[in-house]
Amino acid sequence: MNREAIAKLSSISEPRRVAKDEIVFSEDEPADTMFILAEGEVDLVKYAADGRERFVRRVGVGETFAEAAMFAGEAYPVNAIARKASALIVIGRDRFHEFVREHPDASIAMLGAMAGLLRHWSELLSELSLASVEGRIAAWLLKRARKSGSDSFKLGIPKKELAFKLGTIPETLSRNLKKLTDAGVIRMTGGDIAIRDVEALEDLASR
């Protein structure tokens, strides 16, 4: 955005600080506000009927969240919880609608960001429908190894978050990682993983 647009956006925004474990918003509340995470860490979660927490997404610094629900005029579909002391930029719906009418380039940029997120979810759903849990774990480990450029790497992600990405629960993830370890396919020490049998992982990932 140009300086004029940034100045206008700043003028309609409000800073908000939240403490660790503070609820930013709750599921089913009217979505009349969107947020930008300026500092800290926020998780979007849902709660199952038995009270267990289901991880949905971790918001990164600089990312917007709750904008889709706000634009749709719906309730928030998830709960937002600060995992550490965080700084937010808060923008109300009416003010933001006025802003995008004056600065349409901003709405085009936001559409691009939301399209990217939609593509991510579409790819994830496709992966979840085509492979077993064990196959998805194997594929993720191979992808992680390629990204790190080595067969030895750090998990680099909380197991709860990884389990969600792979469409399973932490207990099932841990059980399958132990199964791979016991079979000698991988070696796992804490958060450090070493692939010992690439061919076996590739075979599992192709199933």
CYANA upper distance limits for C-alpha pairs under 8 A (distance plus 0.5 A):
  1 MET  CA      5 ALA  CA      6.42
  1 MET  CA      6 ILE  CA      6.79
  1 MET  CA    105 ASP  CA      7.92
  1 MET  CA    106 ALA  CA      7.34
  2 ASN  CA      6 ILE  CA      6.80
  3 ARG  CA      7 ALA  CA      6.53
  4 GLU  CA      8 LYS  CA      6.71
  5 ALA  CA      9 LEU  CA      6.58
  5 ALA  CA    103 HIS  CA      7.22
  6 ILE  CA     10 SER  CA      6.58
  7 ALA  CA     11 SER  CA      6.75
  8 LYS  CA     12 ILE  CA      7.09
  8 LYS  CA     99 PHE  CA      8.06
  9 LEU  CA     13 SER  CA      6.77
  9 LEU  CA     99 PHE  CA      7.65
 10 SER  CA     14 GLU  CA      8.43
 12 ILE  CA     91 ILE  CA      7.09
 12 ILE  CA     92 GLY  CA      8.46
 12 ILE  CA     95 ARG  CA      6.95
 12 ILE  CA     96 PHE  CA      8.13
 13 SER  CA     89 ILE  CA      6.78
 13 SER  CA     90 VAL  CA      6.05
 13 SER  CA     91 ILE  CA      5.44
 13 SER  CA     92 GLY  CA      8.24
 14 GLU  CA     89 ILE  CA      6.24
 14 GLU  CA     90 VAL  CA      5.60
 14 GLU  CA     91 ILE  CA      7.09
 15 PRO  CA     87 ALA  CA      7.67
 15 PRO  CA     88 LEU  CA      6.33
 15 PRO  CA     89 ILE  CA      5.31
 15 PRO  CA     90 VAL  CA      6.64
 16 ARG  CA     87 ALA  CA      6.41
 16 ARG  CA     88 LEU  CA      5.57
 16 ARG  CA     89 ILE  CA      6.74
 16 ARG  CA     90 VAL  CA      7.36
 17 ARG  CA     85 ALA  CA      7.92
 17 ARG  CA     86 SER  CA      6.30
 17 ARG  CA     87 ALA  CA      5.09
 17 ARG  CA     88 LEU  CA      6.60
 18 VAL  CA     22 GLU  CA      6.57
 18 VAL  CA     24 VAL  CA      7.92
 18 VAL  CA     82 ALA  CA      7.41
 18 VAL  CA     85 ALA  CA      6.26
 18 VAL  CA     86 SER  CA      5.88
 18 VAL  CA     87 ALA  CA      7.01
 18 VAL  CA     88 LEU  CA      8.29
 19 ALA  CA     82 ALA  CA      7.40
 19 ALA  CA     84 LYS  CA      7.07
 19 ALA  CA     85 ALA  CA      4.89
 19 ALA  CA     86 SER  CA      7.03
 20 LYS  CA     82 ALA  CA      5.97
 20 LYS  CA     83 ARG  CA      5.83
 20 LYS  CA     84 LYS  CA      4.57
 20 LYS  CA     85 ALA  CA      5.04
 20 LYS  CA     86 SER  CA      7.90
 21 ASP  CA     81 ILE  CA      6.46
 21 ASP  CA     82 ALA  CA      5.57
 21 ASP  CA     83 ARG  CA      5.87
 21 ASP  CA     84 LYS  CA      7.16
 22 GLU  CA     81 ILE  CA      6.35
 22 GLU  CA     82 ALA  CA      5.99
 22 GLU  CA     83 ARG  CA      8.37
 23 ILE  CA     79 ASN  CA      7.96
 23 ILE  CA     80 ALA  CA      6.45
 23 ILE  CA     81 ILE  CA      5.06
 23 ILE  CA     82 ALA  CA      6.91
 24 VAL  CA     79 ASN  CA      8.15
 24 VAL  CA     80 ALA  CA      5.73
 24 VAL  CA     81 ILE  CA      6.16
 24 VAL  CA     82 ALA  CA      7.37
 25 PHE  CA     29 GLU  CA      7.68
 25 PHE  CA     76 TYR  CA      8.26
 25 PHE  CA     79 ASN  CA      6.30
 25 PHE  CA     80 ALA  CA      5.89
 25 PHE  CA     81 ILE  CA      7.98
 26 SER  CA     76 TYR  CA      7.43
 26 SER  CA     78 VAL  CA      7.11
 26 SER  CA     79 ASN  CA      4.91
 26 SER  CA     80 ALA  CA      6.98
 27 GLU  CA     46 LYS  CA      8.14
 27 GLU  CA     75 ALA  CA      7.61
 27 GLU  CA     76 TYR  CA      5.57
 27 GLU  CA     77 PRO  CA      5.77
 27 GLU  CA     78 VAL  CA      5.09
 27 GLU  CA     79 ASN  CA      5.39
 28 ASP  CA     75 ALA  CA      5.31
 28 ASP  CA     76 TYR  CA      5.73
 28 ASP  CA     77 PRO  CA      6.73
 28 ASP  CA     78 VAL  CA      8.13
 29 GLU  CA     75 ALA  CA      5.75
 29 GLU  CA     76 TYR  CA      6.22
 30 PRO  CA     73 GLY  CA      8.27
 30 PRO  CA     74 GLU  CA      6.83
 30 PRO  CA     75 ALA  CA      4.83
 30 PRO  CA     76 TYR  CA      6.84
 31 ALA  CA     66 ALA  CA      7.89
 31 ALA  CA     69 ALA  CA      6.36
 31 ALA  CA     70 MET  CA      5.39
 31 ALA  CA     73 GLY  CA      6.87
 31 ALA  CA     74 GLU  CA      6.20
 31 ALA  CA     75 ALA  CA      5.24
 31 ALA  CA     76 TYR  CA      5.69
 32 ASP  CA     70 MET  CA      5.97
 32 ASP  CA     73 GLY  CA      7.61
 32 ASP  CA     92 GLY  CA      6.58
 32 ASP  CA     93 ARG  CA      5.80
 33 THR  CA     66 ALA  CA      7.80
 33 THR  CA     67 GLU  CA      8.04
 33 THR  CA     70 MET  CA      6.59
 33 THR  CA     90 VAL  CA      7.28
 33 THR  CA     91 ILE  CA      6.19
 33 THR  CA     92 GLY  CA      4.96
 33 THR  CA     93 ARG  CA      5.96
 34 MET  CA     64 THR  CA      7.75
 34 MET  CA     65 PHE  CA      6.67
 34 MET  CA     66 ALA  CA      5.55
 34 MET  CA     67 GLU  CA      5.46
 34 MET  CA     70 MET  CA      6.88
 34 MET  CA     90 VAL  CA      6.59
 34 MET  CA     91 ILE  CA      5.95
 34 MET  CA     92 GLY  CA      6.97
 34 MET  CA     93 ARG  CA      7.71
 35 PHE  CA     64 THR  CA      6.01
 35 PHE  CA     65 PHE  CA      5.91
 35 PHE  CA     66 ALA  CA      7.02
 35 PHE  CA     67 GLU  CA      7.84
 35 PHE  CA     88 LEU  CA      6.96
 35 PHE  CA     89 ILE  CA      6.09
 35 PHE  CA     90 VAL  CA      5.29
 35 PHE  CA     91 ILE  CA      6.79
 36 ILE  CA     61 VAL  CA      8.39
 36 ILE  CA     62 GLY  CA      6.73
 36 ILE  CA     63 GLU  CA      6.14
 36 ILE  CA     64 THR  CA      4.82
 36 ILE  CA     65 PHE  CA      6.90
 36 ILE  CA     88 LEU  CA      6.19
 36 ILE  CA     89 ILE  CA      5.47
 36 ILE  CA     90 VAL  CA      7.16
 37 LEU  CA     41 GLU  CA      8.20
 37 LEU  CA     42 VAL  CA      8.25
 37 LEU  CA     59 VAL  CA      7.80
 37 LEU  CA     60 GLY  CA      7.46
 37 LEU  CA     61 VAL  CA      5.62
 37 LEU  CA     62 GLY  CA      5.91
 37 LEU  CA     63 GLU  CA      6.33
 37 LEU  CA     64 THR  CA      7.01
 37 LEU  CA     65 PHE  CA      8.47
 37 LEU  CA     86 SER  CA      8.12
 37 LEU  CA     87 ALA  CA      6.93
 37 LEU  CA     88 LEU  CA      5.34
 37 LEU  CA     89 ILE  CA      6.97
 38 ALA  CA     61 VAL  CA      6.01
 38 ALA  CA     62 GLY  CA      6.10
 38 ALA  CA     86 SER  CA      8.03
 38 ALA  CA     87 ALA  CA      5.87
 38 ALA  CA     88 LEU  CA      5.87
 38 ALA  CA     89 ILE  CA      7.14
 39 GLU  CA     61 VAL  CA      6.25
 39 GLU  CA     62 GLY  CA      8.39
 39 GLU  CA     86 SER  CA      5.74
 39 GLU  CA     87 ALA  CA      5.39
 39 GLU  CA     88 LEU  CA      7.49
 40 GLY  CA     61 VAL  CA      7.39
 40 GLY  CA     82 ALA  CA      8.22
 40 GLY  CA     83 ARG  CA      8.23
 40 GLY  CA     84 LYS  CA      6.39
 40 GLY  CA     85 ALA  CA      6.43
 40 GLY  CA     86 SER  CA      4.62
 40 GLY  CA     87 ALA  CA      6.92
 41 GLU  CA     58 ARG  CA      7.94
 41 GLU  CA     59 VAL  CA      7.16
 41 GLU  CA     60 GLY  CA      7.38
 41 GLU  CA     61 VAL  CA      7.78
 41 GLU  CA     82 ALA  CA      6.36
 41 GLU  CA     83 ARG  CA      5.94
 41 GLU  CA     84 LYS  CA      6.22
 41 GLU  CA     85 ALA  CA      8.03
 41 GLU  CA     86 SER  CA      6.75
 42 VAL  CA     58 ARG  CA      6.54
 42 VAL  CA     59 VAL  CA      5.96
 42 VAL  CA     60 GLY  CA      8.18
 42 VAL  CA     80 ALA  CA      7.01
 42 VAL  CA     81 ILE  CA      6.02
 42 VAL  CA     82 ALA  CA      4.87
 42 VAL  CA     83 ARG  CA      6.09
 42 VAL  CA     84 LYS  CA      8.05
 42 VAL  CA     86 SER  CA      8.20
 43 ASP  CA     55 PHE  CA      7.91
 43 ASP  CA     56 VAL  CA      7.98
 43 ASP  CA     57 ARG  CA      6.43
 43 ASP  CA     58 ARG  CA      5.01
 43 ASP  CA     59 VAL  CA      6.58
 43 ASP  CA     80 ALA  CA      6.20
 43 ASP  CA     81 ILE  CA      5.89
 43 ASP  CA     82 ALA  CA      6.93
 43 ASP  CA     83 ARG  CA      7.26
 44 LEU  CA     55 PHE  CA      7.03
 44 LEU  CA     56 VAL  CA      5.88
 44 LEU  CA     57 ARG  CA      5.70
 44 LEU  CA     58 ARG  CA      6.71
 44 LEU  CA     59 VAL  CA      7.96
 44 LEU  CA     78 VAL  CA      6.64
 44 LEU  CA     79 ASN  CA      6.03
 44 LEU  CA     80 ALA  CA      5.09
 44 LEU  CA     81 ILE  CA      7.03
 45 VAL  CA     53 GLU  CA      7.01
 45 VAL  CA     54 ARG  CA      5.98
 45 VAL  CA     55 PHE  CA      5.11
 45 VAL  CA     56 VAL  CA      5.54
 45 VAL  CA     57 ARG  CA      7.59
 45 VAL  CA     78 VAL  CA      6.15
 45 VAL  CA     79 ASN  CA      5.71
 45 VAL  CA     80 ALA  CA      6.95
 45 VAL  CA     81 ILE  CA      8.20
 46 LYS  CA     53 GLU  CA      6.42
 46 LYS  CA     54 ARG  CA      5.55
 46 LYS  CA     55 PHE  CA      7.09
 46 LYS  CA     56 VAL  CA      7.53
 46 LYS  CA     78 VAL  CA      5.79
 46 LYS  CA     79 ASN  CA      6.50
 47 TYR  CA     51 GLY  CA      6.11
 47 TYR  CA     52 ARG  CA      6.09
 47 TYR  CA     53 GLU  CA      5.16
 47 TYR  CA     54 ARG  CA      6.27
 48 ALA  CA     52 ARG  CA      5.82
 48 ALA  CA     53 GLU  CA      6.89
 48 ALA  CA     54 ARG  CA      7.35
 54 ARG  CA    164 PHE  CA      8.29
 55 PHE  CA    160 LYS  CA      7.61
 55 PHE  CA    161 GLU  CA      6.95
 55 PHE  CA    164 PHE  CA      6.77
 56 VAL  CA    164 PHE  CA      7.49
 57 ARG  CA    161 GLU  CA      8.23
 59 VAL  CA     63 GLU  CA      6.88
 59 VAL  CA     64 THR  CA      8.30
 59 VAL  CA     65 PHE  CA      7.79
 66 ALA  CA     70 MET  CA      6.72
 66 ALA  CA     76 TYR  CA      7.55
 67 GLU  CA     71 PHE  CA      6.56
 68 ALA  CA     72 ALA  CA      6.68
 68 ALA  CA    114 MET  CA      8.38
 69 ALA  CA     73 GLY  CA      6.60
 69 ALA  CA     74 GLU  CA      5.86
 69 ALA  CA     75 ALA  CA      6.97
 69 ALA  CA     76 TYR  CA      6.46
 69 ALA  CA     77 PRO  CA      7.99
 70 MET  CA     74 GLU  CA      6.94
 70 MET  CA     75 ALA  CA      8.35
 70 MET  CA     76 TYR  CA      8.44
 70 MET  CA     93 ARG  CA      6.92
 71 PHE  CA     93 ARG  CA      7.93
 82 ALA  CA     86 SER  CA      7.08
 91 ILE  CA     95 ARG  CA      7.70
 91 ILE  CA     96 PHE  CA      7.04
 92 GLY  CA     96 PHE  CA      6.64
 93 ARG  CA     97 HIS  CA      6.57
 94 ASP  CA     98 GLU  CA      6.88
 95 ARG  CA     99 PHE  CA      6.70
 96 PHE  CA    100 VAL  CA      6.74
 97 HIS  CA    101 ARG  CA      6.85
 98 GLU  CA    102 GLU  CA      7.00
 99 PHE  CA    103 HIS  CA      6.52
100 VAL  CA    104 PRO  CA      5.56
100 VAL  CA    105 ASP  CA      8.16
100 VAL  CA    106 ALA  CA      6.67
100 VAL  CA    107 SER  CA      6.26
103 HIS  CA    107 SER  CA      8.00
104 PRO  CA    108 ILE  CA      7.00
105 ASP  CA    109 ALA  CA      6.79
106 ALA  CA    110 MET  CA      6.77
107 SER  CA    111 LEU  CA      6.62
108 ILE  CA    112 GLY  CA      6.85
109 ALA  CA    113 ALA  CA      6.91
110 MET  CA    114 MET  CA      6.66
111 LEU  CA    115 ALA  CA      6.46
112 GLY  CA    116 GLY  CA      6.74
113 ALA  CA    117 LEU  CA      6.95
114 MET  CA    118 LEU  CA      6.61
115 ALA  CA    119 ARG  CA      6.60
116 GLY  CA    120 HIS  CA      6.77
117 LEU  CA    121 TRP  CA      6.87
118 LEU  CA    122 SER  CA      6.60
119 ARG  CA    123 GLU  CA      6.66
120 HIS  CA    124 LEU  CA      6.67
121 TRP  CA    125 LEU  CA      6.59
122 SER  CA    126 SER  CA      6.71
123 GLU  CA    127 GLU  CA      6.75
124 LEU  CA    128 LEU  CA      6.69
124 LEU  CA    165 LYS  CA      7.97
125 LEU  CA    129 SER  CA      6.73
126 SER  CA    130 LEU  CA      6.97
127 GLU  CA    131 ALA  CA      7.05
127 GLU  CA    136 ARG  CA      8.04
128 LEU  CA    132 SER  CA      8.22
128 LEU  CA    136 ARG  CA      7.98
128 LEU  CA    166 LEU  CA      7.41
128 LEU  CA    167 GLY  CA      6.80
131 ALA  CA    135 GLY  CA      6.11
131 ALA  CA    136 ARG  CA      6.51
131 ALA  CA    205 ALA  CA      8.17
131 ALA  CA    206 SER  CA      8.48
131 ALA  CA    207 ARG  CA      6.88
132 SER  CA    136 ARG  CA      6.65
132 SER  CA    207 ARG  CA      7.89
133 VAL  CA    137 ILE  CA      6.73
133 VAL  CA    166 LEU  CA      7.63
133 VAL  CA    167 GLY  CA      8.04
133 VAL  CA    168 THR  CA      7.54
134 GLU  CA    138 ALA  CA      6.71
134 GLU  CA    176 ASN  CA      6.92
134 GLU  CA    204 LEU  CA      7.42
134 GLU  CA    205 ALA  CA      8.19
135 GLY  CA    139 ALA  CA      6.63
135 GLY  CA    204 LEU  CA      5.46
135 GLY  CA    205 ALA  CA      4.76
135 GLY  CA    206 SER  CA      7.42
135 GLY  CA    207 ARG  CA      6.74
136 ARG  CA    140 TRP  CA      6.61
136 ARG  CA    166 LEU  CA      6.78
136 ARG  CA    205 ALA  CA      6.81
137 ILE  CA    141 LEU  CA      6.69
137 ILE  CA    166 LEU  CA      7.46
137 ILE  CA    173 LEU  CA      8.34
137 ILE  CA    205 ALA  CA      8.18
138 ALA  CA    142 LEU  CA      6.78
138 ALA  CA    201 LEU  CA      5.79
138 ALA  CA    202 GLU  CA      7.59
138 ALA  CA    204 LEU  CA      6.65
138 ALA  CA    205 ALA  CA      5.66
139 ALA  CA    143 LYS  CA      6.65
139 ALA  CA    201 LEU  CA      7.87
139 ALA  CA    202 GLU  CA      7.77
139 ALA  CA    204 LEU  CA      8.33
139 ALA  CA    205 ALA  CA      5.33
140 TRP  CA    144 ARG  CA      6.53
141 LEU  CA    145 ALA  CA      6.65
142 LEU  CA    146 ARG  CA      6.78
142 LEU  CA    198 VAL  CA      8.41
142 LEU  CA    201 LEU  CA      7.82
142 LEU  CA    202 GLU  CA      8.11
143 LYS  CA    147 LYS  CA      6.68
144 ARG  CA    148 SER  CA      6.70
144 ARG  CA    153 PHE  CA      8.29
145 ALA  CA    149 GLY  CA      6.42
145 ALA  CA    150 SER  CA      5.94
145 ALA  CA    151 ASP  CA      5.76
145 ALA  CA    152 SER  CA      7.51
145 ALA  CA    153 PHE  CA      7.21
146 ARG  CA    150 SER  CA      7.16
146 ARG  CA    151 ASP  CA      8.34
148 SER  CA    153 PHE  CA      7.14
151 ASP  CA    194 ALA  CA      6.12
151 ASP  CA    195 ILE  CA      5.76
151 ASP  CA    196 ARG  CA      8.37
152 SER  CA    192 ASP  CA      7.86
152 SER  CA    193 ILE  CA      6.16
152 SER  CA    194 ALA  CA      4.64
152 SER  CA    195 ILE  CA      6.89
153 PHE  CA    192 ASP  CA      6.40
153 PHE  CA    193 ILE  CA      5.97
153 PHE  CA    194 ALA  CA      6.96
154 LYS  CA    191 GLY  CA      6.02
154 LYS  CA    192 ASP  CA      4.92
154 LYS  CA    193 ILE  CA      6.36
155 LEU  CA    191 GLY  CA      5.73
155 LEU  CA    192 ASP  CA      6.57
155 LEU  CA    193 ILE  CA      7.09
156 GLY  CA    191 GLY  CA      7.73
157 ILE  CA    161 GLU  CA      7.20
157 ILE  CA    162 LEU  CA      6.90
158 PRO  CA    162 LEU  CA      6.79
159 LYS  CA    163 ALA  CA      6.38
159 LYS  CA    170 PRO  CA      6.61
159 LYS  CA    173 LEU  CA      8.13
160 LYS  CA    164 PHE  CA      6.94
160 LYS  CA    169 ILE  CA      7.69
160 LYS  CA    170 PRO  CA      5.86
161 GLU  CA    165 LYS  CA      6.85
162 LEU  CA    166 LEU  CA      6.73
163 ALA  CA    167 GLY  CA      6.65
163 ALA  CA    168 THR  CA      5.59
163 ALA  CA    169 ILE  CA      5.70
163 ALA  CA    170 PRO  CA      5.83
163 ALA  CA    173 LEU  CA      6.50
164 PHE  CA    168 THR  CA      6.26
164 PHE  CA    169 ILE  CA      7.06
168 THR  CA    172 THR  CA      7.04
168 THR  CA    173 LEU  CA      7.33
169 ILE  CA    173 LEU  CA      6.78
170 PRO  CA    174 SER  CA      6.61
171 GLU  CA    175 ARG  CA      6.67
172 THR  CA    176 ASN  CA      6.68
173 LEU  CA    177 LEU  CA      6.68
174 SER  CA    178 LYS  CA      6.63
175 ARG  CA    179 LYS  CA      6.71
176 ASN  CA    180 LEU  CA      6.74
177 LEU  CA    181 THR  CA      6.66
178 LYS  CA    182 ASP  CA      6.50
179 LYS  CA    183 ALA  CA      6.66
180 LEU  CA    184 GLY  CA      6.85
180 LEU  CA    185 VAL  CA      5.76
180 LEU  CA    186 ILE  CA      6.38
181 THR  CA    185 VAL  CA      6.38
181 THR  CA    186 ILE  CA      5.48
181 THR  CA    187 ARG  CA      5.97
181 THR  CA    188 MET  CA      7.22
184 GLY  CA    196 ARG  CA      7.20
184 GLY  CA    197 ASP  CA      7.82
185 VAL  CA    195 ILE  CA      6.85
185 VAL  CA    196 ARG  CA      5.71
185 VAL  CA    197 ASP  CA      5.31
185 VAL  CA    198 VAL  CA      8.00
185 VAL  CA    200 ALA  CA      7.15
185 VAL  CA    201 LEU  CA      7.55
186 ILE  CA    193 ILE  CA      7.33
186 ILE  CA    194 ALA  CA      6.10
186 ILE  CA    195 ILE  CA      4.96
186 ILE  CA    196 ARG  CA      5.54
186 ILE  CA    197 ASP  CA      7.31
187 ARG  CA    193 ILE  CA      6.21
187 ARG  CA    194 ALA  CA      5.59
187 ARG  CA    195 ILE  CA      6.95
187 ARG  CA    196 ARG  CA      7.35
188 MET  CA    192 ASP  CA      6.20
188 MET  CA    193 ILE  CA      5.06
188 MET  CA    194 ALA  CA      6.98
189 THR  CA    193 ILE  CA      7.03
197 ASP  CA    201 LEU  CA      7.11
198 VAL  CA    202 GLU  CA      6.65
199 GLU  CA    203 ASP  CA      6.62
200 ALA  CA    204 LEU  CA      6.80
201 LEU  CA    205 ALA  CA      6.55
202 GLU  CA    206 SER  CA      6.73
203 ASP  CA    207 ARG  CA      7.25
